[in-house]
């Protein structure tokens, strides 16, 4: 049996040797920088000390996990992380889909290119600059604050109020990503068979119904794939933007698992083992959610990751 497999592998390599050569650097990168470092996850089960090293630090078992589950911060971190991801799923995720559908209906090429260019720009602006702009816009004397005051709201620094953080984060996320994220959907739309549109027009379907019954089903597989990946990261969220926007006054709604790990593991207390345990818990839950989302998608549709 092994000889058959060996011959098959050698034959396949001879037929596709250039593809194997091209994929080798990528595979090596993932092996060295993604899989080999995973061994360091054992820090979560040790009382790690830099002086003693990874192997000589004493084992403590599930101690750090239990400490995290019993801590005051556990439910707050879990709720904040999940709620931000849920809002992203409800508002940020469908925004580029709707934008791509509407952009595809534009007839004027020059105007279409202008809209694309304007909406792509925030993606290329440094996150530091983006967060600086957001902070200025929602400050006590910011443009957005002035607009809200004109509409009847009391003047205040919006980022200083915990109840405003999620709204500011999600709205700015839509503005920052809607254009760039729509590219993959526009590419999928361009692959829809034109004969389907012709058949729909012959049946009397207008542009709205063509979008609903031809374009949207045509890009449904890519939507499902990206949705599965999004569900698989429901306990993970980019902490750089949150760190740049939040402050101790907004921890109640802004502090998430990633920012907590950053503070405990790299700033004040340097609790490497505790932070690793929290991160490992987060990764495990994300993996289980990814498996469940893929299983559910395979049950109800023909699209899945595996």
N, C-alpha and C positions, 0 to 999 in steps of 0.2 A: 504493500500500500504506500509506504513512504517513498519507494522508488518511483511509483507512478506520479505521486505529487512532485517529486524532485524533477522528473522529466518534463512535467507540465509547466513548472515554474521556469525552467531553463528555456523551453520553447517559447513561452510567452515573453521572456526577457529578450530573446533574439528578435522577436517580431516587433517589440515596442521598446527597444533599448533607449531610444532618444527620449521617450516619455519618462522612463525611469530615471534617466540622468537629470531631466528637468525637475522632477519631483524630489530628488534626493536632498538638495539644500533645504527645502521646506520641511521635509520629514526630519532632517537632522536638527533644524531649529526647534521644532516642537518637542523632539526627544530631549534635547539639552536644556531648554528653557521652560518647558511646560510639564514634562513628565518626571524628569530626574529631581527637580526641586520639590515634587510632591512628597518625597521622603521626609522632608522637613516638617510635615504635618504631625509627626510624633511629638513635636514640642508641646502640642496641646495636652498630651498625657504625661508631661514631665514638669518639674519645677525648674525651668531652664535658667541657667546662669551663664553669662558670656564667658566668664573665667573658666568654668568647668567644661564648657563645650556641649555639643549635642549629645554625645555618647555617655559622658560622665555625669550629666545632670540626673538627679534622682527621679524615679517614676512616682507619679501621684495618682494615676488612674483617671477616674472621671471627675476629680475634684474641681477643676476649673469649669467644667460644664455645669455641675451642680451649683457652684457659686453664681454663675451667670443666670441660671434658671430661677434661683432664689432671690436674685438681686431686685432692688427697687426699679431698676431701669429696664428690666426684661420686657414687660408688657408695653411700656412706652416706646421702646425701640422697635418692637415687633409691629405695633400699631402704626407708628409713623412711617416705617419702611413700606408696609403693605398698602397704606392709604395713598402714599405718593405714587406707588406703582399702579394702584387701581385707577387713580385719576389719569395717569399716563395711558393706561389701557383704554379708558373711556373717551378721552379727549385728544391726547397727543397721537395715539396710534391711528385712528381713523382720519385725522386731519390731512395728511399727505395723500391718502387714497381719494378723498373727496376733491382735494386740490388738483390731483392728476386727472381725474375724470372731467372736471370743469375746464382745465387747461387744454385737454384734448379736444374740447368742443370749440375752442377759439378758432376763428377763420383767418383773421389778420396775422400773418407770420411775423411782421415787425413788432406788433404789440405783444404777441406771444413770447417772442425772444426777450423783450423788455421786462415782462412780468417774471420770466424765468431768471433773468440776470439779477433782478432786484431781490427775489426771494432766495436765491442761492447765496447772496453776499454774507448774511450772518454766519453761515457755516465756516467761512474762511476768516472770520474775525477771531482773534485770540479770546479764549474763555475769560482771561483776566480782564480784558477790555469790555467784553460783554457784561460781566458782572459789575464792573465799574459803571457802565452806562445804566444798568438796571438800578443800581444803588442811587445814582443821581436822579433818575427819573421818578423814583418813588420816595425820595427824601422829603423832608418837611416843605421845602421850597421847590420841589421837582415839578416837571411838566405834567406828569400824570396826576400828581397830587393837586396841582392847580386846577386841572380839568375836573377832578372829583369834587373839589371845593366849590367850583362853579355850579356843579350839579346838586349841591346841597350838603355834601359831607363835611364833617368837622376836620379842620387842618391838623394833621399829625404825620409823624414819620411812619410810613406804612410798614417798613421792614422791622420796626420795633414792636409790632403787634403780632403775637403768635398766631392769631386767627387769620392773618393776611398772608402768611408765608406760603402755604400750599397754592393759593390762587396765583400769587406772583410767580412762583416756581413753574407752574403748569403753563400759564399764559406765555411766559418768556420762553419756555421750552418749545411751544408751538411756533412762535415767531422765529426761533433759532433753527429749527429742524424741518419745518414744513416743506421748504423748497428743495433742499438736498435729498430728503427722504422720498420725495415724489419721483425721483429719477428712475428708481427701480420699477415703479408702477407704470411710468410712461414707457419704459422699455418693454414691459409686459403687454401694454396696450398696443404697441406697434407690432407685436407678434400675433394679434388676433386676426383670423382669416377675414379678408375684406369681403369674401363672398357671403359671409354671414350678415354683414351690414346690407348688402345688396338684396338678399332674401328678405330681410326685415323690412326694407323700404318697399319692396314689392307687396308685402303683406299689409302695408299702410302704417307701419310704425314710424313715429316721428323721432326726432333726435333724442328726446327724453327717454322714450321707450327703448331705443337702440342702446342707450347708455345702460339702462336698467337690465335689459334682457340679453344683450350681446356683450358689451364691454365688461360689465361687472362679472358675469360668469366666466369670461375669458381670462380674467386676472385672478379669479378666486383661488387657484392653487398657490400662487405666490403669496397671497394674503394669508392663507391658512398656515403656510410654512413660517412666515414671519410672526404670526400670532402664537404659534407653538413656541418659538424661540423666546418671545416676550413673556409668555406664561412661565417658561423655564427660568426666568430671572426675576420673579416677583419679590424675592427678598434681597435683590441686588439693585443698587442704583448708584449712578455716578456721584461720588462724594465730593469731587473737586468743586463743583458748582455750589453745592450746599455749604461747604466750608467757607467759600468766598462770600456767601450771602447771609449765613445765619450768625447769631450772636447769643450769649447766655439768656437774653430775654425771650428768645424764640425756641429754646431747646424743647419746650413742651410739644411743639408740632414739627420742628425741623430736625431734631436729632435722630439720626437713623443708625442702623447697625454699622455701616461702613465708617461713619464719622466717629462713632463710639470706639470702634477698633483702632482707628487712627489716634485718637486721644490717649487711650489706655496703653497702646503698644508702642507709640513712637514719640509722644510728647512728654507728658507730666510724669507718669509712674513707671514707664518702660516695662510693663508687665507683658512680656513677649508670649508666655505660655497662655495666659488668660485671653489675650487678643487672638492668638491662633485658634484657641478652642471656640471662640465666638465665630470667627471666620469659617472654621470647619463646619460648625452647625449650620451656618448660612448656606454654604456650598452644598451640603447634604440635602437640605430642604429644597433648594433650587433644582438639584438633580432629580429628586423624587417628583417634583411638580412637572418637570420636563417629560419624564417617562409617562406620567399620568396623562398629560396633555396630548402626547403623541398617540398613546393607546386610545384615548377618547376620539381623537380625530380619525384614526384608522377605523374605528367602529362606525362612525356616522358619515364618513366620506371616503373618497378614494385617495386622499392626499395625506402623507405622513412623512416624517423624517427617515424612518426605517420600518 
